[in-house]
Amino acid sequence: MDIAEFEEQLEAANSVKEDGLRQLKKYQEQVKDIQRDLDDARHARDEISERAKDNERKDKQLEAQLLKMQEDLAAAERARKSLEAERDELAEELASSTQIR
């Protein structure tokens, strides 16, 4: 082999090396993009998870408020019925007392 052949082989090797370096740089950029996308997805997942937890807490609070309101409504209904019964009794007593006179 003479020097010209070595130079050709060296040029070919350098060309392959340059192609390899370009591919490597391309893959490194792709890995960075994928890593960025992964980080964004994790961040979004964490935000959604936190919102879901907040919504669950709010849901439980609303359920407790609804139960309390239902209990208060039932108590008010009982009180209304009791007062209506007392009113009716008093009306009957009044009617009886006015008829007796």
Secondary structure, DSSP 4 states (H G I P E B T S, - for coil): --HHHHHHHHHHHHHHHHHHHHHHHHHHHHHHHHHHHHHHHHHHHHHHHHHHHHHHHHHHHHHHHHHHHHHHHHHHHHHHHHHHHHHHHHHHHHHHHHHH-
